Amino acid sequence: MTEVGLQSGPSAGKGIAGGTTSALPAPDRRTEGHGAKDAGTDHQPSNSPFQPSAGPVQAGFFCWDVATGEIDCDPPTFRLHGLPEDSPAHLDTFLSRIPESDLPEFMGALQSMAEAGGNYQIAYRIPAGEGGWRSLEARGRVLSDAAGVPTRMVGVVMDTTAAHERQEAEKRRLRDSATRNRRMQQLTASLAAAVTVKDIMAATQVGLQDFGASGLAVVASQCDRLSVVASCGYQEEELAVLCDADTGACSLLQDALARHAPVFVASVADRAAAYPQQAQQAAEGSRSRAWAAIPMADSQGPIGVCLMGFPSPQEFGPEERALLVALAGLLAQSLERARMYESQHALALDLQRGILPQGPLSAPGLTIAARYQAATSGMWIGGDWYDAIRLPDGAVALVIGDVQGHSVHAASLMGKLRTAIHAYACEGHGPAGVLARTNRLLVEFSPDPDRAMLATCCYLLIRPAEGTLEACTAGHLAPALIAPGEPPRLLEIAGGLPLGVDPQAQYPSEQIPIRPGSVLAVTTDGLLEAAGGDIGVAIEDFLAGLAGAATADLEVLADKLLAGVKPAPRRSDDIALLLARLIGPQRPDEPSATGMATQAEASDAR
C-alpha cells in the first residue's frame, strides 16, 4: 500500500486520477550522490567531527506540471526509476515503471495530495533486477494558482530501499521473536502438565519441531561413560555414536560437560573442525547437520547434557541460544519432578499392595475376579479396598469399600477397617451387625470432628449352598446383579449412612435369592467418576458394560471394564472392582473355584 504524508495547504484544487502501491518506510533525510543535495542539514565545515548516522542516499529533483503531465527533472530521477536519461519527460513514462497492481492506489494517493495541497510525502516501489524491488519516496509541495487550483508538484525523489529492507528485517525479527516466545510458552505449559518421563519426552518432541530441531537426547556421565537417560527423534545408531567415549577423544558432549557451558555447532564442517577425531562419525552416523549441547542441572546439581540436533545448518543467534538454554532448564526441572513423582507413586503402590489381599481371591461355590487401579497423582494413596472372607458356616462375605481422602492416613485407616470387618464377620455377625460395629469403631478412631474421616462400604453375604444373598450398604453404590437371561440391574437396597458419621447408625439388610450362573458386580466411585459427566449416565454405562456377564470370562470382563476408563494424566481417584459368579454348591471332593490373582501391578501398568 502507498504511504502518504500530507500537510494541507490553504486551498484545494482540481483532482487527478487515483491508484495503489505497496507500503514503504520513510527514507533517510540526508541525500548525496550524483544530482543529490543535503535535504535536512547545513553543510558542515571540513574539519567538523560530524559523522553521518546513515549511508548515502540517491536522490533526484523534479517539477510536474499537473495540467500537461510534463515533468522537468534531472538525470538521477530517470536513473532512480530505471529509465534512460533521454526518456520522454512525461508522467506516463514514470507511471509505466510502477507495477500495474499498484497503480490504482498510487493514482488515488496523487489525487489526495493534489486536493489537500501543501506539503506531501508518498512512498512506492518499482521493479528491480532479478525479480527484486526498489523502494522510492517522493517528498515536496503542491503549488496552486491564485484560484487555488493545483498547477505544479515540486519535490525530491529518493531511493529508500536500504532503509526499507532494514525495517522489514526488524519486523521479521520481531515476528520471529514473538513466535519463539509463544512456542516456548506452549512448551512450558505442556511440560508442566506432564508427570512421567514418557509424557515429558512426548511433549518435548512436539515442541522441538516448532524450534526446528529433529532430535533431543538427555545424556549423563556415569562411571566415566556417557549414557542416554531419555531421548526422542534420534535413532539408536546415532545415540551410540554420540555416546561413544572409548576413543578418549574430545567430543561435543564431553566438551559441554567439561566446560559447564553450552556448545553450539552450526554445521558438519564446524563440527569436523572442532572435533576432528569424530569427523567421519559426524558425517556418516548422524542425520543432524547442526547441534546444541547444553549442560543440565536440577536442585541437586549437574545431571548431564541436553543434546539437540537440527536437520540443517543453523546460525544460532543470541535469542535462539537463550531460548534453547531456557528449554534445557525447563526440561531438567520437568525430569526432576517426574523422578520424584515416579518414586512417590511406586511407594504408594507398594503401600497399597501391602494392605490389599495377597494372592488370588477364591471361595467355594464362587468364581471371583478383582481389580485395583491406583490413582495417577504421586503420593495420593487411596482408601479403596476389597476382600473375600470365607466364613466357618460355609458362607462367603464379599466386601468393597472406600475411605474418604487420599493420603497415608486414609490408607492406614482402610487397613484397620478391612481387619475389623474381617474379624467381626468371622465372629458370626450378620451384614448389619458387621457394619454397625465397624461404624462405631471408625467414630472412635476419629474423636476430633474436624479431622474425622468417613468411609463407604458394601457387604455381601453369599450362601452358595442355599443360593441366597444378604446385602447391606453404608453410603455405597448398590451391587449390580446379572442373572442368566436377564439384563444387568442395580439391587434395590435401603442403605445406611457412610461409616463414621453417626455412632448410633443402623444398617438394614436385604435378603435376595440368586440363581447359579448369576454374577454380582460392585465397584467404588472412582470407576464411575472416571467416565466424567453425569453420575446417572455413568451408572448406565457401567450396567451396559456388564451385559453378557452371566456367560463371560470374569477376568476378561474386569479388564474390559477398566479399559473403558478414559485415560487421564492426573486421575485423582483410585478404582476397586469386584466380580463374583455363583456356580452353585460343591461336593466335598470337588476343588474350590478360584479366581485369578488380584492384579494391582498389571492394572497399574495398564
Secondary structure, DSSP 4 states (H G I P E B T S, - for coil): --EEEEE--S--------B-----PPPPS---STT---SSSPPPPTT-----SS----EEEEEEETTT-BEEE-HHHHHHTT--TTS--BHHHHHTTS-GGGHHHHHHHHHHHHHH-EEEEEEEEEE-GGG-EEEEEEEEEEEE-TTS-EEEEEEEEEE-HHHHHHHHHHHHHHHHHHHHHHHHHHHHHHHHH--SHHHHHHHHHHHHHHTT--EEEEEEEETTEEEEEEEES--HHHHHHHT--TT----HHHHHHHHTS-EEE-SHHHHHHH-GGGHHHHHHS-S-SEEEEEEEEETTEEEEEEEEEESS-----HHHHHHHHHHHHHHHHHHHHHHHHHHHHHHHHHHHHHHSPPSEEEBTTEEEEEEEE--SSTT----EEEEEEE-TTS-EEEEEEEESS-SHHHHHHHHHHHHHHHHHHHTT--HHHHHHHHHHHHHHH--SGGG---EEEEEEEEETTTTEEEEEEESSPPPEEE-TTS--EE-----BPPBTS-TT-----EEEE--TT-EEEEE-HHHHHTT-S-HHHHHHHHHHHTTTTTTS-HHHHHHHHHHTSPP-TT--S-EEEEEEEE-----TTSPPPEEEEP-HHHHHH-
